[in-house]
Amino acid sequence: MFLNKLFSHGRKEQQVTCRISDHIGLLCEACATFHQAIAVRDRGLARKVPQMEREADVLRREIIAMTYEGAFLPYLRPDLCKFVTMVDEVFDTLQETANHYSGIHLPETLEGECIRVAFLNRRMCELLKITYEAMLEGRNLREKTLGLRIYEKKIDDLKFGLVRDMMGTPVTDFWQGRLLADFITGLTGISDKIEDASDHLEVINVSMR
């Protein structure tokens, strides 16, 4: 396949594609950690997410530097770096959400649905990694991007219920209410950013054919 030959052209290209895979893999690990943190009510686990985000920042800078030091043809570099940046934006939102979780009391009336959303975010990250690997092999991404959109739609449906239930939840003060709202917004917004990243993979895949 053309894309497979293009992305495995040389040692620098292979290093970059492997590092991008590591970057997405770290995001998958962070999403899994956060899902587990909510599921078992372990704020210590949630505090590991910002540490992973810092590791991801180092990876992102390495990938962009390696790309512009000679990996790939010049016309392809901006799109690859944009994808890496979009994955980093997912990480940023996840980190903020984990920080909010560490500072709130999550009501039991909201907890179950929040765990479901965190689980779906985790699955979306895993599917994003599969989609990236399929792109490297030059395969059609339609089914995988459709799967990501289905996950995102499920999260959107859960969001409406969470917002409705949150509005009827008593809070101790304004700031607790604000933090809870920010937490729900971040948790349900992660999927949007994952979908945006997958859409960009589709753009790269199509433009290279």
N, C-alpha and C positions, 0 to 999 in steps of 0.2 A: 504494500500500500504506500501511496505517495507520502502521507503524513508520517508513517512509521519510519520511512527512509529519511525524511526531513528532520525529525526530532532525534534520530539516533546517528546523525551525520558524523559527529566527532566527539572527542573526549569532553570538551567544554559543554557541548549540548547535552550529553548524557548526565554530566554533573548537575546541570541546571534542572533538567527534568526530574532527576532523583530528589533534588533539594525541594522542588515544588511539591513532589509527592510527600516528602517528610513534613512540609509545612501544613498540607491538608491533613495528614495523619495526626499531627499534633492538635489540630482543631478538633478532629474526631475524638481524641483522647480527652480534651478539655470538656467537650459537650457530654461525654459519657460520665466524667467526674462530676459535673454539675447536676446531671440527672440523678446520679446516685446520692449526691449531697441532699437534694430535696427529698428524695424517696426515703432516706433514713434519718432525715433531720440532723445532718452533720455539718455544722457551719465551718468546721475545720477543713473538710473536703472542699467546700465552696471557696475557701481562702487559697486553695492551690491553683485556682483558675488564673488569677492575676500573675502568678509565677510562670505559668505556661504561656501567658500572653507576652511576657517579657522575652521568653525563649523564642517565641514566634517573631517578635520584632527583630531579633538578631538574625534569624533565618531570612526574613524578608529583605533586610539590607544586604545580606550576602548574595541572595538570588539576583537582586537588581544590579549589584556591582558586577557579578560574574557575567550577567547577560550583556551589559554594556562594555565589558572588557573583551568582547569578541565572539560570544556565543550567538549563533543564529544570524540570519541575514538581517540587515538593518530594518527592513519594513516589518518584520515580525516582532522585533523587540518591544515596541510600545504596547502591543496587545498582550503579550505575555506578562509584562510588568504590570499592566492594568489588572489582569486577572489576579496576580499575587496581591496587589493592593486591595482588591475586592474581598479576597479571603481574609486579609488583615482587618478589614472593616467588620467582618463577621466576628472576629476575635475581639475587637474593641467593644462591640455591643454585648457579647457574652461576658466580658470582664466587668463592664458596668453593671450588668444584671446580677452577677455574682456578688459584687460589692453591695448592691442594694439589698440582696437577700441576707447578707451578714448583719444588716442594720434594722431589719424589720421582724415583727412577729407575723408569720403567715397564718391567717385564720384557717381553721380546719375546713370551713365551708368552701375555701378556694384551693386548698392544698391538692386535692385529688386531680382537679383539672390542670393545675400547674405542673404536676408530675407528668401528666399525659402530654402536655405541650413540650416539656423538656425531653421526653422520650422521642417525640416526633422530630424535634430539632436534631437529636442524636442520629436518628435514622437518615435524615436529610444530609447530614455531614458525610455519613458513610456512603450514601449514594452519589454525592458530589465527587468523592474520591474515585468511585467506580467509573463515573462519567469521564473524569480526567484521564484515567488509564485507557478507557475506550477511545478517547480522542487521540492519544498517542499512537494507537494501533490503526487509526484512520477509519474506525467503525462508525456506523450511523448512530447518532445520539438521541434520536427522536423518542424512543421508548423510555430512556432514562430521564430525559428532561420532562417528559409527560409525568413520570412517576414523581419527580420533584414538585411539579405543579399540583399534583393530587395531594401530596403531603401538606403543601403550603395552604391549599384550600381547606383542609381539615383543621389546620391551626387557626385560620381566619374564622371558621365556624366556632371554634372553642373560645376565641377572643371575645366575640360578642357576648357569650354567656358569662365569661369571667368579668367583663366590664359591668354587666348588669348586676351580677352578684356582689361585686366590689362596691358598687354605689349604695347597696343596702347593708354594707358591713360597718358596724360602729368602730371608731378609732379613738384612741386616747387624746390625740391632739392633731393639729394641722400637719405637722411635719411627718408624723407616722402615716397619715393619709397620703401625703405627697410621695413619700418613699415607696409606699405600697403601690401607688399608681405608676410610678416610674418603673418599679419592678415588673409589673404586668405588661407595661408598654415594651420594655426591653425584651422580656421573655418571648412575647408574641411577635416581636420585630426581627428576631434572629432569622426566621425562615424567609423573610422578604430579601434579606441580604444574601442568603445562600442561593435563592432562586436567581437573583441578579448575577451572581458569579457563574451559575450554570448556564444562563443565557449567553454570557460572554464566551464561554467555551464553545457554545454552538456557533457563535459568530466566527471564532477562530477556525473551527472545523470546516465550516462552509466556505470561508474565504480562501482556504488553502487547497480546495479541490480544483 
